[in-house]
């Protein structure tokens, strides 16, 4: 088994280097076909995302030559001198390469532990390599197990359950206050990127209506159209405040846009439950005193960040359980791969036993008397192969067990000696 891996990630290389080494579009197909030369490397795939570039391959020439080939390929394909690239690369082989793939697909090596995007990216990289014809027996086994391990980690641990982005925490807070979000209305004040993403997440979580206001009316209307909502003039957003259950503020204003006095007056006509205010602006755009208005709950960016940090700690705890799963899966996969590696040995065992059986038949042929052509053919085509299969079975079981346990065995050497003596 010679699985090798060379790569770099957000942990080892700046974004400028990751951008330089990215494989995109038609260049990926070209790279895969160039990578697998059928000599040093006979299988390969490339995982290329904004946070990592990794090449995984099977090397019949051995791990050292395989890693050397992967490193040289990266430099040559991207026209980079080795000195510029080597300090950023990590190199893994055998068990370490398998473990790294399991950890990457399970998001344990991601910038945000527990994020779900990397699993889809790894799966896509595998499918692209299959389409390019650069996947064979070894990497097929590796990738199927990699995807299954990642799914097991997500199913058996809580690594992805606690939201760790500002926009997703907004949804979590809304659910804690309102429970069901189906009949809730979201008012987006301003069109900042984080505010828009928070509104998007809330709409995807089931809120029924989105109202958008922004100093640039065209921008407000564009966002409203995207979500099937409505837009109002920025100067008139207090008029629609009573109908909003969740208010997300994300403007570029240097001061408070939402004040307690205006909020209190606007909400006098509201007759249905609390209002959740989420201020994602820096500097803050909602006066902290809004939290003193009856039935108003206010969270600013620091409040959300505190929740994110708490949830990140929870994911770190769940990551320990994930690591235990991965250690076990690596052990089982290596045993499985070793048993696959005995294929040539199985063929040799049967060939050696067949040579011995045919030699014995020829040596004792005269003692068997007259045989018809059919009888002689039956001995060579039916009886001898059946005997070979019967005799080889315990030998093959011994070889497979030794391979799974990483033990050496001399059974093949003994069979070779017997044939030579014979």
Secondary structure as GFF3:
##gff-version 3
##sequence-region A 1 422
A	DSSP	beta_strand	3	9	.	.	.	ID=ss1
A	DSSP	alpha_helix	15	20	.	.	.	ID=ss2
A	DSSP	alpha_helix	26	35	.	.	.	ID=ss3
A	DSSP	beta_strand	43	48	.	.	.	ID=ss4
A	DSSP	beta_strand	52	58	.	.	.	ID=ss5
A	DSSP	alpha_helix	63	77	.	.	.	ID=ss6
A	DSSP	alpha_helix	82	85	.	.	.	ID=ss7
A	DSSP	three_ten_helix	86	88	.	.	.	ID=ss8
A	DSSP	beta_strand	90	93	.	.	.	ID=ss9
A	DSSP	alpha_helix	94	105	.	.	.	ID=ss10
A	DSSP	alpha_helix	117	132	.	.	.	ID=ss11
A	DSSP	alpha_helix	137	156	.	.	.	ID=ss12
A	DSSP	alpha_helix	166	178	.	.	.	ID=ss13
A	DSSP	beta_strand	185	189	.	.	.	ID=ss14
A	DSSP	alpha_helix	193	204	.	.	.	ID=ss15
A	DSSP	beta_strand	209	213	.	.	.	ID=ss16
A	DSSP	alpha_helix	217	227	.	.	.	ID=ss17
A	DSSP	beta_strand	230	232	.	.	.	ID=ss18
A	DSSP	three_ten_helix	234	236	.	.	.	ID=ss19
A	DSSP	alpha_helix	237	241	.	.	.	ID=ss20
A	DSSP	beta_strand	246	249	.	.	.	ID=ss21
A	DSSP	alpha_helix	260	267	.	.	.	ID=ss22
A	DSSP	beta_strand	275	279	.	.	.	ID=ss23
A	DSSP	three_ten_helix	288	292	.	.	.	ID=ss24
A	DSSP	beta_strand	296	300	.	.	.	ID=ss25
A	DSSP	alpha_helix	301	340	.	.	.	ID=ss26
A	DSSP	alpha_helix	343	363	.	.	.	ID=ss27
A	DSSP	three_ten_helix	366	368	.	.	.	ID=ss28
A	DSSP	alpha_helix	373	378	.	.	.	ID=ss29
A	DSSP	pi_helix	379	383	.	.	.	ID=ss30
A	DSSP	alpha_helix	384	404	.	.	.	ID=ss31
A	DSSP	alpha_helix	411	421	.	.	.	ID=ss32
###
